[in-house]
């Protein structure tokens, strides 16, 4: 009787679906959930000399949120990530809009192909190229001196927060363009024509019709850019200098230099909490915006 029920259960669509997703689910749990759980566990332990003392404590989180150095680095990381996100999405929207509304359908694939060209090279190589471009004797300074705009090289465009923002904005530009383009492509063009037929200008039609309908793509771009940039390690390490270090560099310092796994774990978990809260805020604002548009 039990075997017949089990055989019937295996023949159902739900059981087949669970059977199909079980291997990747187990894989994800082993490679994602298990390390994340270990980090969370470590964050509540006590650091000892060359060992971890298995004593439960909140001291690591208290130190992470009260220490001026740790707090300033986390605030800087949040500010850099939000600035990169704002700049990237602001510049990506016009490009996506142009490709969606002003490029012939037969040439859109070519434009998308060109947008993805930066992916052809390694992320590390692109960061090194920006280091050369923004350097004291780099392309920017040499060009400005050559045309007589400045007399001596600019020293504020490299090894600080500015260089981190510029490099990250370029690196994640394609990630911001593509989701917005997809959202714009889904917009029914007859809605735009109806708005203009009712007397609305092109600008007001854009604000009242195009932008609300494209907002899911914008929010997707915001999250796609914001989440990885706040935890970026390579760019601040190579072009940030002492003033451009971010939370990932602080975590690396705790783990590999100071051998303080509990503190490094507490900082990492704190950063993940900040990312989660900010992401939920963006998602909530998007829902409210869409509800307001429907009304």
HELIX and SHEET records of a PDB file:
HELIX    1   1 UNK A    2  UNK A   10  1                                   9    
HELIX    2   2 UNK A   13  UNK A   28  1                                  16    
HELIX    3   3 UNK A   29  UNK A   33  3                                   5    
HELIX    4   4 UNK A   34  UNK A   43  1                                  10    
HELIX    5   5 UNK A   59  UNK A   66  1                                   8    
HELIX    6   6 UNK A   68  UNK A  102  1                                  35    
HELIX    7   7 UNK A  105  UNK A  115  1                                  11    
HELIX    8   8 UNK A  116  UNK A  120  5                                   5    
HELIX    9   9 UNK A  123  UNK A  133  1                                  11    
HELIX   10  10 UNK A  139  UNK A  146  1                                   8    
HELIX   11  11 UNK A  161  UNK A  171  1                                  11    
HELIX   12  12 UNK A  173  UNK A  185  1                                  13    
HELIX   13  13 UNK A  189  UNK A  197  1                                   9    
HELIX   14  14 UNK A  202  UNK A  205  1                                   4    
HELIX   15  15 UNK A  206  UNK A  210  3                                   5    
HELIX   16  16 UNK A  211  UNK A  230  1                                  20    
HELIX   17  17 UNK A  234  UNK A  235  1                                   2    
HELIX   18  18 UNK A  236  UNK A  240  3                                   5    
HELIX   19  19 UNK A  242  UNK A  244  5                                   3    
HELIX   20  20 UNK A  247  UNK A  252  1                                   6    
HELIX   21  21 UNK A  253  UNK A  257  3                                   5    
HELIX   22  22 UNK A  261  UNK A  294  1                                  34    
SHEET    1   A 2 UNK A  46  UNK A  48  0                                        
SHEET    2   A 2 UNK A  51  UNK A  53 -1                                        
END                                                                             
